[in-house]
């Protein structure tokens, strides 16, 4: 008979790891605090824009990137003059190096939930900045995630301890500030209204044209036909394979003459069939593409659900459809932001036939897109990276 459930064993191992992390971190605190900015990241978008701004303005500080193994290579290609170290590496030397940087930095910038924050205390004067990886949120997260109620009390306490370490939380709007304050239980004084750095891309016409030229040269058909992008959010039960809610066959039969369909699922999710061979010159799988902003520049219609993609697609003022076949289940198990159905700026569809009807009938109100962007992207005005760099500079002097 098993003495521990799988969840219990995972919790035991996690607690053991965090205890060891705390011991090593406390030892490393003997090293003096340096004029250093350390990023702990699992996504490339925001860190890339911020670091570029720091380098361009000759910020007088050491820059260190502690990152998930999956993004090391792309970051190394972008930055060959800064320290890039795998975070939570099985390599003991790299693991200790990473912790030493955390223990000796003045500024810590993170882009997600990191459990190690629950067991450590930074030195006096150190600031921890949460630069969340999404530009906005339609689904519930943090303490508002409905799945949290099923976690044990130790896990719930750990969540709160992590959020208590956030000295500042970066937002693109006051509406998003309210979401973060509820999700992380932080005060209004913790909100930093710089806007989201990676959205600066949408204000750079040269970058947009370069992205379009790249995709059009590689896929000429994208310029010949209208481009639909299907980009659903990651669902917790889709770790291995995806149950495609969208009927690709029906989309192909009805739209193949004038449209192409791009599919962008979470990188960890696999499609059971090879859609590109099954629907040639219509379906294109971009799930392995890292980042999505460049791809958005050639998209005419976005189909999504509870994802954060609408916040960035709204900059382009193009139509979007919200495909919500599992709305009741999703709201019960995960949750959405308050007034979700009133906030989303596009038609709500519950089956593929409705989507096709909306596209063919051009049933969109672009005014809603403008209003949505004005509300949720208020501070993301093309200077977000600069504003954050200036804030960091003020904390280092």
N, C-alpha and C positions, 0 to 999 in steps of 0.2 A: 504494500500500500504506500502511495506517495505521501510523504509527510508535508510536502509543500505543493501548492498549485503552481502552474506555470507563472501566473501573475505574482504569486508570493515569492517565487524564486527570482524572478526578474527584479522585484523590488529589493530583495536582499542583496543581489549583486550590485544593483545601482547604488544602494546605500554604502556598500563596501568601497566601491569606486570613488564615491564622493568623499568618504572619510579619508582615503588616501590622497585625493586631490587637495583636501584641506591641509593635511599634514605637510605636503610638499610646498604648497602655496605659503603657509606660515613660515616655513624655513626660508623660502626665497625672499620674504619681506625684509630680511637682513640687508639685501642689496639696496643701495640708495635709489630714491625716486629720480628718474631722468626726464628730460624734456622729450617725451616720447609719446606718440599716438599709436595705439595698438588696436587693430580691427580684428574682430572675431566674426567670421562671416561664412555663410553657406550659399550666397548668391553673388554674382559678379557685378550686377548693374549699378547699384548705388555706390559701392566702394570705388569702382572704376572712375566715376565722375568726380567724387570727392578727392581722391588721390591725385587725379590729373590736375585739379584746381590747386591743390597744395603744392605740387611740383612746379606748376606754371608760375605760382606766386612766391616761389623760393621760401616756403615755410621753414623756419629754422627749428626743425624738430626731426627726430628719428621716426621713421614710419615702418611699422611692422604689420604684416598680414598673417593672421592665424586663420587658416581656412580648411574647409572640408576637402578631403582628397579629390573629389570629383571636379573641383574648380581650380586646382593648382595649376594645371598646364595652361589654361586660357589666361590666368592672371600672370603667370611667368612670361608669357608672350607679350603682355602689355607692359609689365614692369620688371626690368632686369637689374635695377639698381636698388631695390629695397628687399628687406628680409621677408621671404615667404615660407612659412613653416606649416606643415600639416597639423591640424588641431585634433586632439584626442587620438593621436597616432599610436599604434601598437609598438612603435619604436620608442624605447624608454628615454633615449637621449633627446629625441625630438620633443617628446611629451614634456620633459623637464624644462627644456629650452622655452617652450611655449608658456609654461606656467611662470617661469622667471620673467618673461616679458610682461605678462599680466601684472605681476607683483611690483614691477618697477616703472610703470607708465603713469603719466599724468592724466591722459585721456584714454578711455576704453570705449570703442564704438562697436556695438553688436547689431545684428539684423534679424534676430529670432529669439525664441525661448532657449536659454542655455542653463541646464540644471546646476552647473558648477557655481553659479552666482548665489545659490541658496546656502552654501556652506563657507563662503569666504567673506572677509571684510577688507576692503581696500584701505590703503593708507589715507590719512587725513589730507584733504585737498584734491584727491583723485575724483574725476567725474566720469560716470558711466552714462553713455548716450545710446538710447534705443533708436536705431535707424531701421525701422521695420521694412521688410523686404517687399511689401505690397504698397501701392500708391494709395489704396483705400481699402474698404472692407464692406462687403455685402453679407458675408456669413459671420456668424458669431465666433469669437475666439477669446482666448484668455479665460477669465473667470466667468464670462458669459456663454462659453461653449457648453451646451447642454450635456455633452458627454462627461464633463467634469464631475457631475453628481454621482457617477458610477465609480469614481476613483476612491481609494481608501483615504483616511484622514491624513496619513503621513504624506501622501502625494499632494493633497490639497494644500497642506501647510508649506510644502516645498514650492508650489506654484507661487504662493503669496510672498515667500521669502525672496524668490527670484525677482518678482515685480517691484519689491521694495528697494531693490538695488538700482532701479532706473532713476538717475538724477534728472535726466531730460528725455523727453520723447518727441521725436520730430514729426510734424504733421504738415499736410498740404492745405488744410482748411480748418475752420472752427468746428464744422460739422464732424470732421474726423477726430478733432481734439476731444469732443464729447464721447465718442465711441471708445477712444483709448482710455479716457479717465475711468469709464465704467469697466472696461475689460481688464485693466491693470491696477485699478484702485489707486490711481495716482492723482495728485492735486493739480489744479489749474496752473500753479506756479512751475510745475514740471514740464509744461508744454513749450516746445520750441518751434516757432512758426517760420521756418525757413523755406518750406516747400520740399518736395521730394527730388533729390539731385538728378536721378536718371530721367526725369521728365524734361530736363533741359534739352534733351535730344529733339523734342518736338518744336523747339524754337530755332533750331539750326537748319536752315534751308539746304545748306551744302551737304549736311549729313543725311538728310531725308532723300535728296536727289541721288546721292551715292548709293544708298540702300536700295532705292528703286532700280537704279541702273544695274546693280548686282543681280537682283532677282529676275529682271527682265532679260538680261543676257543669258542667264542660266536656264530660265524657263520662259521662252518667248510666248508661249500660249497664255501666260498671265497678262500679257499686254493686249492680246487679241480678244480675250473673253473677260467677263466680270468675275471677280474673285470673291468667293464666300469663305470665311474662316469659321470653323467649328472649334471652339476652345472652352470645354467645360472645366469646372473646378475639380480638384482631386477629392475623391471620396475615400473615407477611412477604410472601406471594405475592398478597395481596388488595388491592393498592393501588388498583385501578380498580373491579373488580366482584367480587361475592361468589358463590362456589359454595355455595348454601345446603345444608348437610348435613341440616337438618331438613326433613321432607316436610310442607309446609304443607297441601297438599291432603288428606293422610291425617289430619292433626290436625283439619282443618275437618270432614271427614266423620264423625269419631268423637266430637268434643267440642263442636261448634258449639252444641248445645242449652243447655249449662250453663256454658260457658267462653268467654272471649275470650283472644286471643293477642297480646301486645305484643312487638314485635321491636326490639331495641336493638343495632345493629351499630356498628362504629367509624365516626365521621363521614366519613372518607375513602373508605369502602367503599360502593359503590352496588349496590342490588338491581336486577336486570335487568327485573323486571316490577312493575307497580303492584299490590301485594298487597291494598291496601285496597279497590280496585275489584273485584278478582278474588274476594275473600272478604269481602263487606260485613258489617259488624257482628260480625266475628270477628277479622280481622287488622288491627293498627294499627302503623304504622311510626314509631317514636320515635328513629330513628337520628340525627336532627339535634338532638335534645335535648342541651343541654350540662349535664353532671352527671347523676347518676342517683339520688342519695339520696332526693330528694323523691318520685320515681316509685316507689321501692321500698316506700313506705308503703302503697300500695294493691295491692301484689302478694301473691297467695296462694301461688303456686308459682314458684320460680326454676329455669330450665333454663340451665345454663352448662357450661363445660369447664375451661379452664386460666386463666380470668380471675381477677382479684382481688376481684370482686364478692362472693363468698361471705363474705369477712371482714366486710363491712358488713351484708349481708343477715342474717348470724347474730345481729346485735343484735335483730332482730325475732322470732327464734325460730320461723321458719316453714320449711316443707319446701323442700328443693332437690334437684335431679336433676343428675347429671353425665353429659353427653352426649359420649361419647368415641369417635366412629367412626374417627378418625385417630390413635388413641393411639400406636401403634407408630411411625408416621411422625413424629409430633410429638416424641416422646421422642428419636428418632434425630436429627432435624434441629435442634430447638431445646432440648429438655430440660425436665424438671420437677424440682421439689424432691425431696429424698430421701424415700422412703416415701410418694410421692404418693397411691397408691391406698388406703393405710391412713389417710392424713390426711383425705381428703375426707369430709364428714359427710352423705352421702346415697347413694341408689341409683346404680349405674353402669350406663348404658345405651349400647348400640352401634347401635341403629336406632330409628326413630320408633315402631314398633309396641311396643317395650319401654317407651318413655316413656309411651305411652297406657295401657298395662297398669298401670304403677306409679301413675299419677294416678287411674285409675278404681278401683284396688284400695286406694288410700290406703296404699301400702307404704312408710311413713316411720317413722323412729325419731327423734323430736324430742330425745331424750336426747343423741344424737350431736351435734346442733346446739349444745346447751348446753355440752358438753365442748369442742367446737371453739372456741366463742367464749371460754370461760374460759381456754383455752390461748393463743390467738392475739390476743385483745383485752385482755389482762391490764391494761395501763396506760392503755388508752383507756376511761376511766371517767366521761366527761362533763366533766372539768376539764383536758383536754389543752391547749387554747388558753391557759388561764390559766397552766399550768405552764410552757409555752414562753415566754410573755410575761415571766414572772418570771425565767426563765433569761436571756433577752435583756437585761432590765433590769439584772441582776447584772453583765453584761459591759460595760455602757455606763457604769457608775458608777466 
